[in-house]
Amino acid sequence: MRHKSWLGLILLLFLTLATGSIALADGDTSPARDPKQSIDEAYTAKIRKYTTAPYFSSPLVDYLPASKTVPTPEVVLGDVAGAPGILPYAEDVYKYMRLLEKATPRVKVVSIGTTEEGREMIAVAISSEANLKNLEQNRQRLAKLADPRIIHLDDAEADKLVAESVPVYYITGTIHSPETGAPTALMELAYRLAVDESPYVREIRDGVITLITPVVEVDGRDRMVDLYRWHLAHPKDFYPPLIYWGKYVAHDNNRDAMGMTLKLTQNVLNTYLGWNAQVLHDLHESVPYLYDNTVGDGPYNAWVDPILVDEWQMIGARNVADMTKFGMPGVFTHGEFDTWSPGYLMFLAAMHNGISRLYETFGNAGADTRERTLEPDEYARTWYKPNPPFPKALWSQRNNNNYEETGLLTSLHYFNENKRLFLKNFYLKGKRSIQKPSAEGPAAYVLPADDPRTSVQADLLRIMLKQHVEICRAPSAFQVTLPVTKEKKPGKSADTEEKPKPASPTTRDFPAGSYVIRMDQPYSRVADALLDYQYWSPEDPQTTPYDDTAWTFGELFGVQVTRVTDSKVFSVPMERVTGLRLFGGVQGEGAVFAIDNHAEPALASLRYRLKDASIDAAEEPFESSGHKFSRGTFLIHGVSRSDLDASTKNLGLQAVALATAPPTKTHPVRAPRIAYVHTWISTQSEGWWRLALDNLQIPYDYMSTQAIAKIADLNAKYDVILFPPVSGRASPNAIVHGTPTAWGNPLPWMNTPETPNLVGKNDSTPDTRPGLSWDGLAKLQSFVRNGGVLLTALDTSQFAIATGLANGVTFSNSEKMKIVGSIVGTRLVDAASPIAYGYD
């Protein structure tokens, strides 16, 4: 009886979806197809065939409108979007988008840059013919809303612009390469937006410019498709995990929105701001069945405008409500994700006066249809998940595409219905950012010209420029008043009963050439967020932070950054900086050149650029030619003044010519031959280290642990072996033995006709399973014993300790201390150690 009731409910639901009988509020447009427009019968039949249950679809996507002139995704895919067994390469996705552009004036494709390996990234604009014809005029209107200074913060003028402007909703897909569904969903979404004449979709097309980057991590996408096609060709074999995604990093490419180191991050932000978009909506896969995690859980980032928090709630709640009305289970918007860290791709919008959004949908890491069994906490009914997913379901990529497209269409429609509100909010967030100094502070951040770490200061400022933050430079010295610092209250055991008095205000003088980041600018919030201090209370109800809890750039870069609340700083004459000029070179006369050591990474770059020069490090401070030099100062011989001048100018280092070498003890600073070692377990963490070395132009030989065992004499080839973290949690046993080879098939990572994109600019192996091996470990032990330097961190340090490479060193895990993504201070114990040079 119970079984029959369940079947009856499903039948009723199916009939409801088929007839489009969804309860609507007064004035709402029905989410159903236009009966006057024919459908593509064959394509529609396949949509329904590949959807594993009717409640995994909606009346917005259970059909495809027909067109006599516009091709469907099937012309490129060979089947419908979301079909089993089909994952397109990025170039196939691009091919289809460009076919759309040729077929209809409602689509425009633009190139937005390339990846580290040279692959193209694109953005696809879909809107009405009139909207696309007037893109430039609309962009100029939106630019005035984005920077309210252009219209002198005039609300009346802003209202006129709001009434005339068409908003831009930017969607990005597949930043995480194993999350494979978005490209096909976005191909089909583009077709629907261009072709569908239903009132629901037509309102979106006429009222919004939908901008789509279908593949963000293009290098990783092509590798993932290679692996999946190898799996299809060898269905009975195991196939390797996606070892490399992009050239450098894997999953943490979605942690780059602060540092802006990856091209994908830079390209997306430049596109978002170049189009003056209002929304950045990033598509991910991990959670059943659709989690709008933007709303998430607290604490929220302390620097976002409260207006944005309201927008998150509005759009998220409506999204869940609409999809729930369609009968789609497992759609929710609250959860464990805290919206604190600004490191995610979507947060580029949140930090630039837009609306950040992110979907986690359910995916199978490929296009296979699989039965999925959930954990109890995944299908549990909670206050924010009253319509949870099922404990077990047959899940297809078509189901995934249905959820992504339905979520996006309902979001786009709601956004269009309320576009005047969101456009006005867009303007207000920019205006409030400009008014930040008087409303909430601070007035500015100042980076002094006399900071000894000038090259590192320049690195920080370059990031600010990549974030489109305005930077000024004061040509003359100036002074500001610092805020009152209250004295700490005496403890209970204090002898005096006198009440503590607040300290008197102090001033600070800044020399000519100091950099000023004013807070009266549209993107003041991102500067404030990155330069200010973060405080996550140990008493916070959120006891498991999702990601970083602190990121203060001044501390991380080791440079001086002063938070200024004195509004008089605005009266200081200053000039806008459009490009950073590095101040370096050689001054004075003499045959010996000294460069003070302030622990600047550029010193390492210099050592390799001057590979034939003789460079020594002073072991004690000294004075010469009217300058004071610290311990670790580089003393350079055997190089022409012109060559040194060119190199130091390029690196932002200041060299002083000395008449004679100082009478202080020295030791040589060599350019060591570096072996850079990775495992085939994971390349996620080591990729960031590799990126840093490449940026510093430090040469190294890149090899796996497997290669170590094949080198007869490591000391003859290398002075240093750098072994970065594997994953932070890799065991010594896994590093030595790898994955068991006694069963299963080899797991190759090689370029073949079946997998032409795997290797890229990284490493290869016929089998990723073997690890370092006992023989390789013996080679490492011999290398260290014979004077070689082995540098490790985190899990590779634990490996070194466990395998006797660091006798006398132990480690222990704290049971009570909890440091998650935090910044901690250190105390220098031995300033005379070469490791500590420049940090005292």
Buried (B, 14 or more C-beta within 10 A) or exposed (E): EEEEEEEEEBEEBBEBBEEBEBEEEEEEBEBBBBEEBEBBEEBBBBBEEBBBBBBBBBBBBBBBBBBEEBBBBBEBBEBBBBBBBBBBBBBBBBEBBBBBBEBBEBBBBEEBBBBBBEBBBBBBBBBBEEBBEBBEEBBEBBBBBBBBEBBEBBEEBBBEBBEEBBBBBBBBBBBBBBBBBBBBBBBBBBBBBBBBEBEBBBBBBBBBBBBBBBBBBBBBBBBBBBBBBBBBEEEEEBBBBBBBBBBBBBBBBBBBBBBBBBBBBBBBBBBBBBBBBBBBBBBBBBBBBBBBBBBBBEBBBEBBBEBBBEBBBBBBBBBBEBBBBBBBBBBBBBBEBBBBBBBBBBBBBBBBBBBBBBBBBBBBBBBBBBEBEBEEEBBEEEEEBEBBBBEEBEBBBBBBBBBBBBBBBBBBBBBBBBBEEBBBBBBBBBBBBBBBBEEEBBBBBBBBBEBBBBBBBBBBBBBBBBBBBBBBBBEEEBEBBBBEEEEEEEEEEEEEEEEEEEEEEEEBEBEEBBBBBBBBBBBBBBBBBBBBEBEBEEEBEBEEBBBBBBBBBBBBBBBBBBBBBBBEBBEBEBEEBEEBEBBBBBBBEBEBBBBBBBBBBBBBBBBBBBEEBEBBBBBBBBEBBEBEBBBBBBBBEEBEBEBBBBBBBBBBBBBBBBEEBBEBEBEEBEBBBBBBBBBBBBBBBBBBBBBBBBEBEBEBBBBBBBBBBEBEEBBEEBBBBBBBBBBEEBBBEBBBBBBEBEEEEBBBBEBEEBBEBBBBEBBEBEBBBBBBBEEBBEBBBEBBEEEBEBBBBBBBBBBBBBBEBBEEEEEEEEEEEEEEBEBEEEEEEEEEEBEBBBBB
